[in-house]
Amino acid sequence: MEPISVEELRARRGKVATDLAARGLAGALLSDPANVRYLTGLALEQPWHSRTRPTACLLDAAGSVVVIASEAVELDDPPVDGVARYTRPDEAVAAVGAAIAAAGLAGAQLGIEAGDEHRIGMALDEMRAIEAAHGSPFADAGPSLWAARLVKSAAELDRLRAASAVGDRVFARLFAGEIRAGQTELEIARRTRLLMMEEGADEPGWVMITSGPGSYHRLLATPRDRRVADGEMVWLDIACRIDGYWSDHSRAGVLGGPSAEQVAEQDRVAETTRKGVELVAPGVRMGDVALAGTLHGERSPGRVGHGLGLATTEPPDVIATSDLVLQPGMVFTVEPLATRDHGIYQTETVVAVTADGYEQLTNAPTELTPLG
């Protein structure tokens, strides 16, 4: 897979900067790993996990970007307009202030990741200290970031396809004999993560799993030291990442095979999912997709689906009240669900809007698989 080009990175910066200017902002100070990666191409490991040495980037109205990072962080000649360094962890705040001044943005109206599914990648006290020294309150840069990130490029779509294909292969192997009665949910989750790596993921993300009577309300389900038994549904929602971009699947199987009631319920949910997916096309209102893909009268986590990209869940929300008009390059899930005493019924499907309709990125079978 070819690296994302410098030209594409510059185009992203220009688009965000233009939108910031339209909102009255002179630039943005960004420290959420996904946003820093989106604008700079930096694929950092330890600095995103460690909270000791903040890494950030400063974008100005011309689309120029400067990275602020510890001297201990190897940046491998990033395709950016400048790098500002600091030595001790307690020098990060001063380094950011100096970078703002060097860019001619002292006192200017700047944005940060203040809301709408963003996070700042430093301590709140550090950000407050930067803001106080800057002398002007920070605004929310989130709308400008999502205006750019909402529509994926061809290179981004390649990565989302690849990540989804890994998830498809993982489910194929997992349901072909990897799950047996007597295993614990923790054992199944560990094996699932190993399969993600074997099938080509750069890193595993989540493995949500639940099984057994009384457990099918557990949608965001952390694996337990519980042994699965014959006759039980094993439901999984998994995600992995390739070059920064995520997959997202939920599928299920039944040890010993599903009952007729379970098959009928799964078919009902799959058909509703298909109705939502098949409505996807440029110019369609997102709310109409959500309405077509809604199982009325069922318990809902608050939406029918969500965007997917550099974050595992991101805008747009697939909800009936959304007036968002679909454009080619938007990527999101359609995933209505029903919960019963005998299982969770969901056939999560990731779709990309194309010039004349949609492309389905997740292709694991939606039928309940006999396990064991």
N, C-alpha and C positions, 0 to 999 in steps of 0.2 A: 504494500500500500504506500503510495507516494505521500511524502509529507505535505501538509497544507502549505500552499505557496506564500511567499512574502507578499505577492500582489494581493492575494485574498485577505491576508492580515491587514494590509493597508486599507483595503476597501472597507473592511469591518470598522476600523478606527474612524475612517471618514464618515461612515453612516452614523455611528454613535455620536461623533462630535457635532455633526450637522443637526441631529435631533436635540442634543443638549443645548446648542445655540438657539434653536427654535423655542426652547423652554426657558430661555433667559439665563442659561448657565455657561460659564466660561471654560468649564472643563470638569473633570471628575477624578477623585481619588478612590481607587478601587483595590480591594484586598480579598474579596471572595475568590478562592482558587479558580472557580469556573470562569469568572469574568477576566481574571488576569490571563488565564490560558487562552480565552477567546480572542483577546486583543494582542497578545504577545507570542503565542505559540509555546510558551514555557510549560513543559511537562515535568514539574518538580515532584519529588517524592517526600523526603524527610521534612523539608520546610513546611509542607502543608499539614503534616501530622504534628510537628512540634509547635508548641505555643510560645517558645522562648524567643524566636527571632522572626518578627513579622516580615512578610514580603508583600509589596504593593506595587501598583503602577499608577502613574499620573498621566492623564490624557488631556491635551489642551484643545482649543477650538479649531486649530488647524489640522487636528488628527495626529499630531506627534505624541509619542508615548515614551515615558521614562520609567524604568524599573528601579524601585528602591529595595535593596536586599542586603543582608549580612555579607561580609567578606567571606564567611565560611561557606556560603552557598555557591556552588558551581553552576554558572548560567550557560556555559558552552556557546558563547558568542551569539546571544539572542538577536533576532532581527528587529531591533527597536532603535529609537533615536538617541537614547542615552541610558546610562546606568549610574545610579547614586548608591554609594556603599556606606556602611557603618560597621564598626568593630564590635563593641560591647553591646549586649542586648538592650541595656538601658539607654543606648544612643539612638534607638530607632525613631523615637518621636522627633528628636532634633533633626535627624536625617530627612524625614519627610518634610518638615518645615523648610529646610534648606532647599530641597528639590522644588517645592512650590515657589519659593522666592526666585530660584534660578530660572524657572520657566516663565517668570514675569507675571505670576498669578497671585502675588501677595495681596490679600484683602479682596480678591475677586470672588464672585459667587460660584462656589464649587458644589458638585454633587458627590454623595457617597451612596453606598448600598443600604438604604434606610428602610426598605419595606418590600412587600410583594414578592415573597419567596427568595429574597436575597439575604446574605449574612455578611457582616464585616469580619475580616480575618485577623483581627487584633483585639486586645482587651478594650472594653468600653472606656475605661479610664485613659488609655492611650489615645483613643480617638478624641475624647473630650479635651485632652491636653493639646492635641494638634489643632483642634477647632479654636480653643481659647487663644493659642499663639497666633493663629491665622487672623483672628479679629473679625471674622464674618461667619455667621451660622451656615452650616452645611445643609443643602437641600437633598432631596431624593433623586438619585440618578437612575433609579430602577426602570421607569417607563422608557427611557432612551435605550437602555440595555436590552429590554425585551423587544422593543421595536425592531432591533437588529437581529437578535437571537431567535426570534419567533420563526423566521423563514430560513431554512437550512440550505446551504450550498450543495453542489454536486459532491464535493469532497466530504462534507458532513454526512450526506446521505449514504455514501459508500461505507462510512464507519458504522452508522446505525444499522445498515443491512448486515454487515459482518458480525456485529454484536448480537443481533437477532438470530442470525444463522447459528451462532454458537449455542444460544438458548434452545433452539430447535433440536440440535444434535444432543445436547445434554438430556433433554426430556426423552429422546428416542432411546438413549442408552439406559437412563434411569428406569424407564418403564419396561425395559426388555429383560429384566431379571435382577436388577440391583436392589429392589425393595422386597423384603421378605418378612413374614410374620416373625416376631421376636426381636427385631431390630428396634432400637430406640430412635426417636425423632432426631436426637443429637447425632447418632451414627449416620442416619440418612442425610442430614444436613452437611456433615463433614464430607461424605462421599460426593454429594452434589457439588460442593466447592472444588474438590479435586477434579471432577469431570469438567467443570468450567475451564480450568487451566489446561487440562489435556486436550480440550477441543479448541484451544486457541485464544482464550481470553487473556488480556494483560493482567487482570485481577478479578477476583470474585467480588460481588457486591453483597446483596442480602440473600438469605434463604429463609423465607417465612414458611412454616409448616405447622399443620395441626392434624389431629386424627382422633377418632373415637367419639362415642356418644357423650353429649354434654360439652363438646369442644368446638363445635362448628360455628360458634359466634366469634372465634378468635381470628379475626381478619389480619391484623398485624401481629402475627403469632411467632414469638421467639421459640426456637426448638427446645423441647423438654426431654428430660431423662425418662420418657414414657415409652413403653414397648407397644408397637403396633400389633394388632391381632387380626386373625381371619374374620372376614365380613366387614371390616372397617374401611372407610374412605381415608386415603392419605392425600391431602391437598397441599400443594406447594405454590408459592409465588417467588420467583427467582429473578435475579438481575446480575449481569456481569458487564465488564467494560473493556472496550478496545479503543486505544488511542484517545482516551478521554470520553468516549461516547458510550451510552448505556443501552442495554436491552431491558425488557420487562415482560415476563410471561407468568401466567398462572394456569396450571393444569392439575388434574387429579386422576387417581386410579383407585380401584377397590380390590383389596386382598380377597382372592377367590372369585372375583367378578362382580359387576354391579347387578342390582335387582332391576326388575322392570320399572319400578317406580323411580329409581335413580336415573335410569336411562331416559325416561320420559322427561324428567326435570332438567337433565343436562341438555336434551334436544331443544326444549323450550327456551332455555337461556341462550344456546348457540344460535337459534333462529332470530331471536331479538337482537343479538350482537350483529348478525349478518345484515339485518335491516338498517342498523345504524351505519355500518361500514359501507354498505352499497349506496348510501346517499352522499358519500363524500365526493366532492368535486369542487373546482374553483367556482367562486360566486355563491356557494351555498352558505346559508347562515349556520354557525356552529350550534345554536340552540335547536335547530331542526334536526341535526344529527343526533343530539342528545335526546330529543323527544322520541325519535325513531328507535333509539337504542335503550329506552327506559322500560324496566319491568315495573309497571305500576302496582302499588300496594306492597312492594317489598322493602325490607330494611335496606338503607342505602348509606354509604360512607360520605354522602354529600355531593357526589358528582358521578357522572357516567364514565369519565376518563380524564386524562391529563396529558400535557405535553411531555416530550422526551427529547433529550439531547445531551449536553454536557452535565446536566443534572438528571437524576433518576426520575424525579417528578418536577415539572416546571410548567409555566403557562404555555398554552391556554388551558383553562378548565373547560371540560366538556359538560356544560350544564345548560338546562333548558332556557335560562334567562340570558344566555350569551348572544349578543348581536354581532360578534366577530364574523367577518366574511372570509371564508377560506381562500387561501392563495396557494399556488404551487410552492412546494418546499416546506409547508407546515407538516409537522409530525406529531401524532398524538395517539393515545390508546382509546379503544371503545371497550368497556368492560362492565356491563351490568351484571349484577349477581343476585342470587337467591340463597338464603340460608335455611336449612331444615335440620331436624334432629339427626338425619342420616347423612348430612354432608353440606359442603359449600359448592355451589354451582356457578361457575364462571368460566368464560373462554376468552380471556384477555387477548385482544388483537391490536397490534401496532400498525398504523396506516400512515403513508406519506401522500400528501395531495400532489397530484401530477397535473400536467397541462390540460389533460382531458378526462380526469377522473381521480383514481387513487391507485397506489401500489401497496399491497399487503406485505409487511416486513416479517411478521411472525407467521410461521407455517406449520408449527407442531399440531398434530391431530387434536381435534377438540373433543372427541369421544372419550368417555370414561374407560380407561385402560384396565383390563384384568391384571392384577398383580400377584406375584408369588408363585 
